[in-house]
């Protein structure tokens, strides 16, 4: 598992569902689980789901993509 996760809106999410400051945000998960890192953001208006997708930054760091879904989907 990569040392980071990156947040992306799910395909079923409305256009403005994920705030701009969270869309594409990388979170370091070396010292906390992804779930704990997400809880620390106070993300209370949806659920997170890990995917098999990864993203790579120019510096070579790799993150697992977590999709953010509205509740009820």
Buried (B, 14 or more C-beta within 10 A) or exposed (E): EBBBBBBBBBEEBEEEBBBEEBBEBBBEBEEEEBEEBBEEBEBEEBBBEEEEEBBEEEEEBEBBBBBBBBEEE
